[in-house]
Amino acid sequence: MTQFRPCIDLHEGQVKQIVGGSLNDQGATTNFVSKYNSAHYARLYKQHNLRGGHVIALGQGNDKAVEQALQAWPNGLQFGGGVNHTNAARFLNAGASHVIVTSALFDGGQFSFEKLEQIKKETGADKLILDLSCRRTKQGWNITTNRWQTITDTQVNGENLKELSKHCCEFLIHAADVEGLQAGIDEELVTLLGQHAYIPMTYAGGARSLADLERVSELSNAKVDLTIGSALDIFGGTGVTLEQCIAWNNKAV
């Protein structure tokens, strides 16, 4: 059954909600900046047993905030943001339940199974989540790296989802074109993911109401989970409350 998955997005050491495709060296278009630190949200998710959530470090300056979140709920949150074969084990030892990897899997813009194997040696497939965040192209959807700015040649399609599912325990897929806009989910992408959900998947991007949980469940045959960020009341949104999402999860179990 489709579940709500929580998130903690970090930018310049603060918990923020940004427009996904806007992130660059100059900053980002920001929807919300929290007055609370990352540990506050980690404790909140722990209190309600909201498992499978992810902490994402967007750019530099987030080390302390990452540490605070992972220490607040050891083995309760996944972590992504600059993870590679040299530091993956460190984040797991620091309290991440899993590490999330994207850019480190590419070499010169091309997907590298050699780099994937390097990371797997450090984490094992059972602790490794592949972030296949993507942007829509003429071919369908292509994985993006470098803070969602670089569109690679690697497509998010049935063939690649099947092959890559052999090397990890889960996928995280942000639809970068709609991330943070609260303009609705990418229904075609969610449908595709549901058709090739060989392992657990979490979709993020555009969710704006509780109805989107129902819609993702319908489109994916209940095989894909949903992250709601900017629309959520704890991040300044008005579309849906955390309490409603908790109730959905409890009903779905």
PALO-701453 format. One record per residue (C-alpha): residue in one letter; x, y, z. Coordinates in steps of 0.001 Angstrom, whole numbers, plus 500000, padded with zeros to 6 digits. Example, Ala and Ser with C-alpha at 12.3 -4.5 7.8 and 13.67 -1.06 7.14 Angstrom:
REM PALO-701453
A512300495500507800S513670498940507140
***
This chain:
REM PALO-701453
M500000500000500000T501272503475499144Q502775505173502192F503612508771503039R507385509208503346P508744512201505291C511748514318504343I514251516764505764D515818518920503051L518903520854504130H520358523902502401E523117526043503920G522620524280507246Q518899525038507517V515777522985506948K514238524361503765Q511816523593500997I513082524766497620V512006524624493989G514014521645492815G515186522817489429S516345526197490782L519322524986492853N522711526279491668D525900527908492961Q524074531206493490G521420529634495726A517865528473495108T514271529636494906T513031528976498414N509474528154499484F510136527798503209V512894528178505801S512224526526509150K512904528100512522Y513585524576513804N516720522535513267S516952519145511603A516852517252514916H513389518682515618Y511973517047512499A513853513791513102R512365513562516602L508909514388515232Y509132511580512678K510466509194515314Q507598510068517669H505106509001515001N507195506098513669L507330507603510180R509955505308508712G511620505429505315G512107509184505338H515148510835503810V517534513584504838I518957515329501770A521904517724501933L521636520207499082G525116521618498549Q527759522471501135G527478523663504730N525112520978505977D527422518665507943K526270519740511399A522589519608510438V523025516130508951E524717514928512129Q521949516383514302A519219514617512336L520946511230512273Q521776511391515973A518179512327516842W516896509110515247P519685506572514712N518847504094511938G515521505817511384L516388508027508408Q518058507627505044F520733510107503958G521713511490500577G523800514367499313G527361513978498134V527509510296499060N530240508293497314H532381505215497909T534792507130500153N532206508401502662A529187506084502418A530289503919505343R530836507025507478F527218508131507079L525966504649507936N528149504638511041A526820508094511922G523273506730512113A521801506649508608S519681503569507988H520636503719504282V522625505992501987I521196507532498819V523461507946495801T523163509653492403S526012511759491041A528737509393492270L527378506736489910F528292508762486843D531623509262485135G531799512010482525G528013512052482337Q527793508308481712F526423505782484189S529252503677485594F528635500164486884E532227500227488105K531399503134490423L528221501363491491E530236498301492487Q532675500494494433I529850501888496539K528202498490496984K531445497181498495E531132499832501207T527399499578501881G526055496315500567A523010496393498327D520783496195501405K521872499654502619L522058501331499216I519301503463497677L519703504744494138D518369508216493513L517025508223489966S515726511784490105C514963512902486595R513729515512484176R511369515063481276T513026514874477853K511956513993474315Q512837510389475103G510805510254478334W512688510911481582N516435511086482031I518375510911485284T519764514255486454T522926514893488449N524755517945489810R521823519214491892W519348518324489126Q521099520642486665T522824518077484421I520619515802482337T522385512518481626D521839510045478805T520534507424481231Q516775507030481010V514310506092483696N512607503262481849G511537499689482419E514807498164481263N516997500306483504L514705500018486509K514833496236486233E518624496113485881L519409498622488621S516971496985491043K519462494105491260H522040496389492854C520142498244495583C517260497905498012E515167500915496973F514778503789494522L514135507456495280I512839509423492306H512342513181492402A510526514610489392A512825517642489277D510628519597486853V507758519760489344E509655519468492652G508599522207495058L505939523715492785Q502850522126494417A501343521951490946G500517518275490948I502463515053490552D503872513766487268E501177511150486701E502849509558483693L506078509035485606V504264507577488617T502414505179486312L505694504069484724L507286503502488110G504345501414489270Q504665499193486217H508303498415487050A508347498422490848Y510578495411491417I511784496910494707P510390499669496978M510161503097495348T509507506576496647Y508334509336494292A508676513031495163G507597516110493256G504510518283492963A502357516684495672R499896519230497025S497169517418498955L496098514232500666A494365513286497428D497789512854495849L498467509897498134E495305508286496809R496258509173493244V499760507722493529S498267504581495040E495839504262492117L498366504987489375S501057502700490761N498795499882491942A499852500799495485K503496499984494718V505021503479494956D505308505635498081L505002509424498089T506995512214499709I505101515429500392G507236518484501158S506247522076500426A502502521442500736L502882520012504249D501855522167507209I505109521552509109F506915523184506174G504573526154505933G502191524538503478T498398524603503517G497596521612501321V497878518789503835T498771518269507483L501265515848508962E498420514499511091Q496480513572507949C499523511789506515I500028509840509730A496374508794509658W496783507687506022N499778505525506911N497986503963509844K495025503149507609A497279501768504889V499109499319507143
***
